Amino acid sequence: MHKEKKIVLVVDDSALIRKRIIPMLEEIHNVQFVTFAGTYEEAIDSIRNTIPDMILLDIQLPDRSGIELLRTIKEKYKDVVVYMITNHANDFYRETCIRLKADYFFDKSKDFDLIPKVIAAHALGYELSINENTKPAI
């Protein structure tokens, strides 16, 4: 069980998503603070400045793909837990994210309210899979 407080980075260009998810994450006991980025470049800068413990990463970013960012994170920061979130939860994206070692995959339209529960469990040192689609079989 991990007692230290976690740093979470939310990477999503949607102000609505950030407005909904950040307060949810800030209420989690073992989350120290939540930062956010709206673009690939902002996310890279944020990760370099403060390596987060967990990243909530949208696939569709305005300047580059979140999948490219996933690849970079998993190559350079192997211990960072990455939660992929998307409105395009098709088999192609899911399989691509699994292959690139995403830790979780969420469909924003179906799984959004589950995200804080999974992150809270992970912040406490537990793995939680709500359904077969959220936790990739890596």
MODELLER restraints for C-alpha pairs under 7 A, 6 or more apart:
rsr = mdl.restraints
at = mdl.atoms
rsr.add(forms.Gaussian(group=physical.xy_distance, feature=features.Distance(at['CA:1:A'], at['CA:124:A']), mean=6.04, stdev=0.5))
rsr.add(forms.Gaussian(group=physical.xy_distance, feature=features.Distance(at['CA:1:A'], at['CA:125:A']), mean=4.49, stdev=0.5))
rsr.add(forms.Gaussian(group=physical.xy_distance, feature=features.Distance(at['CA:2:A'], at['CA:124:A']), mean=5.49, stdev=0.5))
rsr.add(forms.Gaussian(group=physical.xy_distance, feature=features.Distance(at['CA:2:A'], at['CA:125:A']), mean=4.84, stdev=0.5))
rsr.add(forms.Gaussian(group=physical.xy_distance, feature=features.Distance(at['CA:3:A'], at['CA:124:A']), mean=6.53, stdev=0.5))
rsr.add(forms.Gaussian(group=physical.xy_distance, feature=features.Distance(at['CA:4:A'], at['CA:30:A']), mean=6.90, stdev=0.5))
rsr.add(forms.Gaussian(group=physical.xy_distance, feature=features.Distance(at['CA:5:A'], at['CA:30:A']), mean=4.63, stdev=0.5))
rsr.add(forms.Gaussian(group=physical.xy_distance, feature=features.Distance(at['CA:5:A'], at['CA:31:A']), mean=5.09, stdev=0.5))
rsr.add(forms.Gaussian(group=physical.xy_distance, feature=features.Distance(at['CA:5:A'], at['CA:32:A']), mean=4.85, stdev=0.5))
rsr.add(forms.Gaussian(group=physical.xy_distance, feature=features.Distance(at['CA:6:A'], at['CA:30:A']), mean=6.02, stdev=0.5))
rsr.add(forms.Gaussian(group=physical.xy_distance, feature=features.Distance(at['CA:6:A'], at['CA:31:A']), mean=4.54, stdev=0.5))
rsr.add(forms.Gaussian(group=physical.xy_distance, feature=features.Distance(at['CA:6:A'], at['CA:32:A']), mean=5.22, stdev=0.5))
rsr.add(forms.Gaussian(group=physical.xy_distance, feature=features.Distance(at['CA:6:A'], at['CA:53:A']), mean=5.78, stdev=0.5))
rsr.add(forms.Gaussian(group=physical.xy_distance, feature=features.Distance(at['CA:6:A'], at['CA:123:A']), mean=6.32, stdev=0.5))
rsr.add(forms.Gaussian(group=physical.xy_distance, feature=features.Distance(at['CA:7:A'], at['CA:31:A']), mean=6.06, stdev=0.5))
rsr.add(forms.Gaussian(group=physical.xy_distance, feature=features.Distance(at['CA:7:A'], at['CA:32:A']), mean=5.62, stdev=0.5))
rsr.add(forms.Gaussian(group=physical.xy_distance, feature=features.Distance(at['CA:7:A'], at['CA:33:A']), mean=5.36, stdev=0.5))
rsr.add(forms.Gaussian(group=physical.xy_distance, feature=features.Distance(at['CA:7:A'], at['CA:34:A']), mean=6.04, stdev=0.5))
rsr.add(forms.Gaussian(group=physical.xy_distance, feature=features.Distance(at['CA:7:A'], at['CA:52:A']), mean=4.91, stdev=0.5))
rsr.add(forms.Gaussian(group=physical.xy_distance, feature=features.Distance(at['CA:7:A'], at['CA:53:A']), mean=5.28, stdev=0.5))
rsr.add(forms.Gaussian(group=physical.xy_distance, feature=features.Distance(at['CA:7:A'], at['CA:54:A']), mean=6.52, stdev=0.5))
rsr.add(forms.Gaussian(group=physical.xy_distance, feature=features.Distance(at['CA:8:A'], at['CA:33:A']), mean=6.50, stdev=0.5))
rsr.add(forms.Gaussian(group=physical.xy_distance, feature=features.Distance(at['CA:8:A'], at['CA:34:A']), mean=4.81, stdev=0.5))
rsr.add(forms.Gaussian(group=physical.xy_distance, feature=features.Distance(at['CA:8:A'], at['CA:35:A']), mean=6.33, stdev=0.5))
rsr.add(forms.Gaussian(group=physical.xy_distance, feature=features.Distance(at['CA:8:A'], at['CA:52:A']), mean=5.59, stdev=0.5))
rsr.add(forms.Gaussian(group=physical.xy_distance, feature=features.Distance(at['CA:8:A'], at['CA:53:A']), mean=6.09, stdev=0.5))
rsr.add(forms.Gaussian(group=physical.xy_distance, feature=features.Distance(at['CA:8:A'], at['CA:54:A']), mean=4.85, stdev=0.5))
rsr.add(forms.Gaussian(group=physical.xy_distance, feature=features.Distance(at['CA:8:A'], at['CA:55:A']), mean=5.68, stdev=0.5))
rsr.add(forms.Gaussian(group=physical.xy_distance, feature=features.Distance(at['CA:9:A'], at['CA:34:A']), mean=5.78, stdev=0.5))
rsr.add(forms.Gaussian(group=physical.xy_distance, feature=features.Distance(at['CA:9:A'], at['CA:35:A']), mean=4.84, stdev=0.5))
rsr.add(forms.Gaussian(group=physical.xy_distance, feature=features.Distance(at['CA:9:A'], at['CA:36:A']), mean=5.30, stdev=0.5))
rsr.add(forms.Gaussian(group=physical.xy_distance, feature=features.Distance(at['CA:9:A'], at['CA:52:A']), mean=6.19, stdev=0.5))
rsr.add(forms.Gaussian(group=physical.xy_distance, feature=features.Distance(at['CA:9:A'], at['CA:54:A']), mean=6.37, stdev=0.5))
rsr.add(forms.Gaussian(group=physical.xy_distance, feature=features.Distance(at['CA:9:A'], at['CA:55:A']), mean=4.73, stdev=0.5))
rsr.add(forms.Gaussian(group=physical.xy_distance, feature=features.Distance(at['CA:9:A'], at['CA:56:A']), mean=6.21, stdev=0.5))
rsr.add(forms.Gaussian(group=physical.xy_distance, feature=features.Distance(at['CA:10:A'], at['CA:35:A']), mean=6.23, stdev=0.5))
rsr.add(forms.Gaussian(group=physical.xy_distance, feature=features.Distance(at['CA:10:A'], at['CA:36:A']), mean=4.52, stdev=0.5))
rsr.add(forms.Gaussian(group=physical.xy_distance, feature=features.Distance(at['CA:10:A'], at['CA:37:A']), mean=6.29, stdev=0.5))
rsr.add(forms.Gaussian(group=physical.xy_distance, feature=features.Distance(at['CA:10:A'], at['CA:55:A']), mean=5.87, stdev=0.5))
rsr.add(forms.Gaussian(group=physical.xy_distance, feature=features.Distance(at['CA:10:A'], at['CA:56:A']), mean=4.75, stdev=0.5))
rsr.add(forms.Gaussian(group=physical.xy_distance, feature=features.Distance(at['CA:10:A'], at['CA:57:A']), mean=6.27, stdev=0.5))
rsr.add(forms.Gaussian(group=physical.xy_distance, feature=features.Distance(at['CA:11:A'], at['CA:36:A']), mean=5.69, stdev=0.5))
rsr.add(forms.Gaussian(group=physical.xy_distance, feature=features.Distance(at['CA:11:A'], at['CA:37:A']), mean=4.80, stdev=0.5))
rsr.add(forms.Gaussian(group=physical.xy_distance, feature=features.Distance(at['CA:11:A'], at['CA:38:A']), mean=5.63, stdev=0.5))
rsr.add(forms.Gaussian(group=physical.xy_distance, feature=features.Distance(at['CA:11:A'], at['CA:39:A']), mean=6.94, stdev=0.5))
rsr.add(forms.Gaussian(group=physical.xy_distance, feature=features.Distance(at['CA:11:A'], at['CA:43:A']), mean=6.43, stdev=0.5))
rsr.add(forms.Gaussian(group=physical.xy_distance, feature=features.Distance(at['CA:11:A'], at['CA:56:A']), mean=6.00, stdev=0.5))
rsr.add(forms.Gaussian(group=physical.xy_distance, feature=features.Distance(at['CA:11:A'], at['CA:57:A']), mean=4.86, stdev=0.5))
rsr.add(forms.Gaussian(group=physical.xy_distance, feature=features.Distance(at['CA:11:A'], at['CA:58:A']), mean=6.09, stdev=0.5))
rsr.add(forms.Gaussian(group=physical.xy_distance, feature=features.Distance(at['CA:12:A'], at['CA:18:A']), mean=6.96, stdev=0.5))
rsr.add(forms.Gaussian(group=physical.xy_distance, feature=features.Distance(at['CA:12:A'], at['CA:37:A']), mean=6.45, stdev=0.5))
rsr.add(forms.Gaussian(group=physical.xy_distance, feature=features.Distance(at['CA:12:A'], at['CA:38:A']), mean=4.96, stdev=0.5))
rsr.add(forms.Gaussian(group=physical.xy_distance, feature=features.Distance(at['CA:12:A'], at['CA:57:A']), mean=6.46, stdev=0.5))
rsr.add(forms.Gaussian(group=physical.xy_distance, feature=features.Distance(at['CA:12:A'], at['CA:58:A']), mean=5.28, stdev=0.5))
rsr.add(forms.Gaussian(group=physical.xy_distance, feature=features.Distance(at['CA:12:A'], at['CA:61:A']), mean=6.72, stdev=0.5))
rsr.add(forms.Gaussian(group=physical.xy_distance, feature=features.Distance(at['CA:13:A'], at['CA:38:A']), mean=4.04, stdev=0.5))
rsr.add(forms.Gaussian(group=physical.xy_distance, feature=features.Distance(at['CA:13:A'], at['CA:39:A']), mean=6.28, stdev=0.5))
rsr.add(forms.Gaussian(group=physical.xy_distance, feature=features.Distance(at['CA:13:A'], at['CA:61:A']), mean=6.21, stdev=0.5))
rsr.add(forms.Gaussian(group=physical.xy_distance, feature=features.Distance(at['CA:22:A'], at['CA:34:A']), mean=6.72, stdev=0.5))
rsr.add(forms.Gaussian(group=physical.xy_distance, feature=features.Distance(at['CA:24:A'], at['CA:116:A']), mean=6.39, stdev=0.5))
rsr.add(forms.Gaussian(group=physical.xy_distance, feature=features.Distance(at['CA:25:A'], at['CA:116:A']), mean=6.01, stdev=0.5))
rsr.add(forms.Gaussian(group=physical.xy_distance, feature=features.Distance(at['CA:26:A'], at['CA:33:A']), mean=6.50, stdev=0.5))
rsr.add(forms.Gaussian(group=physical.xy_distance, feature=features.Distance(at['CA:26:A'], at['CA:34:A']), mean=6.49, stdev=0.5))
rsr.add(forms.Gaussian(group=physical.xy_distance, feature=features.Distance(at['CA:28:A'], at['CA:120:A']), mean=5.86, stdev=0.5))
rsr.add(forms.Gaussian(group=physical.xy_distance, feature=features.Distance(at['CA:30:A'], at['CA:123:A']), mean=5.69, stdev=0.5))
rsr.add(forms.Gaussian(group=physical.xy_distance, feature=features.Distance(at['CA:30:A'], at['CA:124:A']), mean=6.54, stdev=0.5))
rsr.add(forms.Gaussian(group=physical.xy_distance, feature=features.Distance(at['CA:31:A'], at['CA:123:A']), mean=6.82, stdev=0.5))
rsr.add(forms.Gaussian(group=physical.xy_distance, feature=features.Distance(at['CA:37:A'], at['CA:43:A']), mean=5.20, stdev=0.5))
rsr.add(forms.Gaussian(group=physical.xy_distance, feature=features.Distance(at['CA:39:A'], at['CA:61:A']), mean=5.75, stdev=0.5))
rsr.add(forms.Gaussian(group=physical.xy_distance, feature=features.Distance(at['CA:39:A'], at['CA:62:A']), mean=6.17, stdev=0.5))
rsr.add(forms.Gaussian(group=physical.xy_distance, feature=features.Distance(at['CA:39:A'], at['CA:63:A']), mean=6.13, stdev=0.5))
rsr.add(forms.Gaussian(group=physical.xy_distance, feature=features.Distance(at['CA:40:A'], at['CA:61:A']), mean=6.61, stdev=0.5))
rsr.add(forms.Gaussian(group=physical.xy_distance, feature=features.Distance(at['CA:40:A'], at['CA:63:A']), mean=6.19, stdev=0.5))
rsr.add(forms.Gaussian(group=physical.xy_distance, feature=features.Distance(at['CA:40:A'], at['CA:64:A']), mean=5.87, stdev=0.5))
rsr.add(forms.Gaussian(group=physical.xy_distance, feature=features.Distance(at['CA:40:A'], at['CA:69:A']), mean=6.73, stdev=0.5))
rsr.add(forms.Gaussian(group=physical.xy_distance, feature=features.Distance(at['CA:52:A'], at['CA:80:A']), mean=6.74, stdev=0.5))
rsr.add(forms.Gaussian(group=physical.xy_distance, feature=features.Distance(at['CA:53:A'], at['CA:80:A']), mean=5.09, stdev=0.5))
rsr.add(forms.Gaussian(group=physical.xy_distance, feature=features.Distance(at['CA:53:A'], at['CA:81:A']), mean=6.31, stdev=0.5))
rsr.add(forms.Gaussian(group=physical.xy_distance, feature=features.Distance(at['CA:54:A'], at['CA:80:A']), mean=5.51, stdev=0.5))
rsr.add(forms.Gaussian(group=physical.xy_distance, feature=features.Distance(at['CA:54:A'], at['CA:81:A']), mean=4.62, stdev=0.5))
rsr.add(forms.Gaussian(group=physical.xy_distance, feature=features.Distance(at['CA:54:A'], at['CA:82:A']), mean=5.83, stdev=0.5))
rsr.add(forms.Gaussian(group=physical.xy_distance, feature=features.Distance(at['CA:55:A'], at['CA:81:A']), mean=6.23, stdev=0.5))
rsr.add(forms.Gaussian(group=physical.xy_distance, feature=features.Distance(at['CA:55:A'], at['CA:82:A']), mean=4.85, stdev=0.5))
rsr.add(forms.Gaussian(group=physical.xy_distance, feature=features.Distance(at['CA:55:A'], at['CA:83:A']), mean=6.05, stdev=0.5))
rsr.add(forms.Gaussian(group=physical.xy_distance, feature=features.Distance(at['CA:56:A'], at['CA:82:A']), mean=6.07, stdev=0.5))
rsr.add(forms.Gaussian(group=physical.xy_distance, feature=features.Distance(at['CA:56:A'], at['CA:83:A']), mean=4.73, stdev=0.5))
rsr.add(forms.Gaussian(group=physical.xy_distance, feature=features.Distance(at['CA:56:A'], at['CA:84:A']), mean=6.04, stdev=0.5))
rsr.add(forms.Gaussian(group=physical.xy_distance, feature=features.Distance(at['CA:56:A'], at['CA:85:A']), mean=6.87, stdev=0.5))
rsr.add(forms.Gaussian(group=physical.xy_distance, feature=features.Distance(at['CA:57:A'], at['CA:66:A']), mean=6.48, stdev=0.5))
rsr.add(forms.Gaussian(group=physical.xy_distance, feature=features.Distance(at['CA:57:A'], at['CA:82:A']), mean=6.87, stdev=0.5))
rsr.add(forms.Gaussian(group=physical.xy_distance, feature=features.Distance(at['CA:57:A'], at['CA:83:A']), mean=5.97, stdev=0.5))
rsr.add(forms.Gaussian(group=physical.xy_distance, feature=features.Distance(at['CA:57:A'], at['CA:84:A']), mean=4.86, stdev=0.5))
rsr.add(forms.Gaussian(group=physical.xy_distance, feature=features.Distance(at['CA:57:A'], at['CA:85:A']), mean=5.82, stdev=0.5))
rsr.add(forms.Gaussian(group=physical.xy_distance, feature=features.Distance(at['CA:58:A'], at['CA:66:A']), mean=5.76, stdev=0.5))
rsr.add(forms.Gaussian(group=physical.xy_distance, feature=features.Distance(at['CA:58:A'], at['CA:84:A']), mean=5.86, stdev=0.5))
rsr.add(forms.Gaussian(group=physical.xy_distance, feature=features.Distance(at['CA:58:A'], at['CA:85:A']), mean=4.80, stdev=0.5))
rsr.add(forms.Gaussian(group=physical.xy_distance, feature=features.Distance(at['CA:58:A'], at['CA:86:A']), mean=5.56, stdev=0.5))
rsr.add(forms.Gaussian(group=physical.xy_distance, feature=features.Distance(at['CA:59:A'], at['CA:65:A']), mean=5.93, stdev=0.5))
rsr.add(forms.Gaussian(group=physical.xy_distance, feature=features.Distance(at['CA:59:A'], at['CA:66:A']), mean=4.10, stdev=0.5))
rsr.add(forms.Gaussian(group=physical.xy_distance, feature=features.Distance(at['CA:59:A'], at['CA:67:A']), mean=5.80, stdev=0.5))
rsr.add(forms.Gaussian(group=physical.xy_distance, feature=features.Distance(at['CA:59:A'], at['CA:84:A']), mean=6.85, stdev=0.5))
rsr.add(forms.Gaussian(group=physical.xy_distance, feature=features.Distance(at['CA:59:A'], at['CA:85:A']), mean=6.55, stdev=0.5))
rsr.add(forms.Gaussian(group=physical.xy_distance, feature=features.Distance(at['CA:59:A'], at['CA:86:A']), mean=5.76, stdev=0.5))
rsr.add(forms.Gaussian(group=physical.xy_distance, feature=features.Distance(at['CA:60:A'], at['CA:66:A']), mean=5.90, stdev=0.5))
rsr.add(forms.Gaussian(group=physical.xy_distance, feature=features.Distance(at['CA:67:A'], at['CA:97:A']), mean=6.98, stdev=0.5))
rsr.add(forms.Gaussian(group=physical.xy_distance, feature=features.Distance(at['CA:71:A'], at['CA:100:A']), mean=6.05, stdev=0.5))
rsr.add(forms.Gaussian(group=physical.xy_distance, feature=features.Distance(at['CA:74:A'], at['CA:101:A']), mean=6.98, stdev=0.5))
rsr.add(forms.Gaussian(group=physical.xy_distance, feature=features.Distance(at['CA:81:A'], at['CA:103:A']), mean=5.99, stdev=0.5))
rsr.add(forms.Gaussian(group=physical.xy_distance, feature=features.Distance(at['CA:82:A'], at['CA:102:A']), mean=5.52, stdev=0.5))
rsr.add(forms.Gaussian(group=physical.xy_distance, feature=features.Distance(at['CA:82:A'], at['CA:103:A']), mean=5.33, stdev=0.5))
rsr.add(forms.Gaussian(group=physical.xy_distance, feature=features.Distance(at['CA:82:A'], at['CA:104:A']), mean=6.59, stdev=0.5))
rsr.add(forms.Gaussian(group=physical.xy_distance, feature=features.Distance(at['CA:83:A'], at['CA:102:A']), mean=6.53, stdev=0.5))
rsr.add(forms.Gaussian(group=physical.xy_distance, feature=features.Distance(at['CA:83:A'], at['CA:103:A']), mean=5.90, stdev=0.5))
rsr.add(forms.Gaussian(group=physical.xy_distance, feature=features.Distance(at['CA:83:A'], at['CA:104:A']), mean=4.63, stdev=0.5))
rsr.add(forms.Gaussian(group=physical.xy_distance, feature=features.Distance(at['CA:83:A'], at['CA:105:A']), mean=5.82, stdev=0.5))
rsr.add(forms.Gaussian(group=physical.xy_distance, feature=features.Distance(at['CA:84:A'], at['CA:102:A']), mean=6.72, stdev=0.5))
rsr.add(forms.Gaussian(group=physical.xy_distance, feature=features.Distance(at['CA:84:A'], at['CA:104:A']), mean=6.01, stdev=0.5))
rsr.add(forms.Gaussian(group=physical.xy_distance, feature=features.Distance(at['CA:84:A'], at['CA:105:A']), mean=4.68, stdev=0.5))
rsr.add(forms.Gaussian(group=physical.xy_distance, feature=features.Distance(at['CA:84:A'], at['CA:106:A']), mean=5.99, stdev=0.5))
rsr.add(forms.Gaussian(group=physical.xy_distance, feature=features.Distance(at['CA:85:A'], at['CA:105:A']), mean=6.01, stdev=0.5))
rsr.add(forms.Gaussian(group=physical.xy_distance, feature=features.Distance(at['CA:85:A'], at['CA:106:A']), mean=4.72, stdev=0.5))
rsr.add(forms.Gaussian(group=physical.xy_distance, feature=features.Distance(at['CA:85:A'], at['CA:107:A']), mean=5.87, stdev=0.5))
rsr.add(forms.Gaussian(group=physical.xy_distance, feature=features.Distance(at['CA:85:A'], at['CA:108:A']), mean=6.01, stdev=0.5))
rsr.add(forms.Gaussian(group=physical.xy_distance, feature=features.Distance(at['CA:86:A'], at['CA:106:A']), mean=6.51, stdev=0.5))
rsr.add(forms.Gaussian(group=physical.xy_distance, feature=features.Distance(at['CA:86:A'], at['CA:107:A']), mean=5.28, stdev=0.5))
rsr.add(forms.Gaussian(group=physical.xy_distance, feature=features.Distance(at['CA:86:A'], at['CA:108:A']), mean=5.42, stdev=0.5))
rsr.add(forms.Gaussian(group=physical.xy_distance, feature=features.Distance(at['CA:87:A'], at['CA:107:A']), mean=5.80, stdev=0.5))
rsr.add(forms.Gaussian(group=physical.xy_distance, feature=features.Distance(at['CA:87:A'], at['CA:108:A']), mean=5.32, stdev=0.5))
rsr.add(forms.Gaussian(group=physical.xy_distance, feature=features.Distance(at['CA:87:A'], at['CA:109:A']), mean=6.24, stdev=0.5))
rsr.add(forms.Gaussian(group=physical.xy_distance, feature=features.Distance(at['CA:89:A'], at['CA:107:A']), mean=5.39, stdev=0.5))
rsr.add(forms.Gaussian(group=physical.xy_distance, feature=features.Distance(at['CA:94:A'], at['CA:105:A']), mean=6.87, stdev=0.5))
rsr.add(forms.Gaussian(group=physical.xy_distance, feature=features.Distance(at['CA:98:A'], at['CA:136:A']), mean=5.85, stdev=0.5))
rsr.add(forms.Gaussian(group=physical.xy_distance, feature=features.Distance(at['CA:98:A'], at['CA:138:A']), mean=6.32, stdev=0.5))
rsr.add(forms.Gaussian(group=physical.xy_distance, feature=features.Distance(at['CA:101:A'], at['CA:138:A']), mean=6.73, stdev=0.5))
rsr.add(forms.Gaussian(group=physical.xy_distance, feature=features.Distance(at['CA:103:A'], at['CA:135:A']), mean=6.67, stdev=0.5))
rsr.add(forms.Gaussian(group=physical.xy_distance, feature=features.Distance(at['CA:103:A'], at['CA:136:A']), mean=6.54, stdev=0.5))
rsr.add(forms.Gaussian(group=physical.xy_distance, feature=features.Distance(at['CA:104:A'], at['CA:134:A']), mean=5.45, stdev=0.5))
rsr.add(forms.Gaussian(group=physical.xy_distance, feature=features.Distance(at['CA:104:A'], at['CA:135:A']), mean=4.67, stdev=0.5))
rsr.add(forms.Gaussian(group=physical.xy_distance, feature=features.Distance(at['CA:104:A'], at['CA:136:A']), mean=5.83, stdev=0.5))
rsr.add(forms.Gaussian(group=physical.xy_distance, feature=features.Distance(at['CA:105:A'], at['CA:133:A']), mean=6.87, stdev=0.5))
rsr.add(forms.Gaussian(group=physical.xy_distance, feature=features.Distance(at['CA:105:A'], at['CA:134:A']), mean=4.83, stdev=0.5))
rsr.add(forms.Gaussian(group=physical.xy_distance, feature=features.Distance(at['CA:105:A'], at['CA:135:A']), mean=6.19, stdev=0.5))
rsr.add(forms.Gaussian(group=physical.xy_distance, feature=features.Distance(at['CA:105:A'], at['CA:136:A']), mean=6.69, stdev=0.5))
rsr.add(forms.Gaussian(group=physical.xy_distance, feature=features.Distance(at['CA:106:A'], at['CA:134:A']), mean=5.34, stdev=0.5))
rsr.add(forms.Gaussian(group=physical.xy_distance, feature=features.Distance(at['CA:118:A'], at['CA:128:A']), mean=5.57, stdev=0.5))
rsr.add(forms.Gaussian(group=physical.xy_distance, feature=features.Distance(at['CA:121:A'], at['CA:127:A']), mean=6.30, stdev=0.5))
rsr.add(forms.Gaussian(group=physical.xy_distance, feature=features.Distance(at['CA:121:A'], at['CA:128:A']), mean=6.25, stdev=0.5))
rsr.add(forms.Gaussian(group=physical.xy_distance, feature=features.Distance(at['CA:129:A'], at['CA:135:A']), mean=5.55, stdev=0.5))
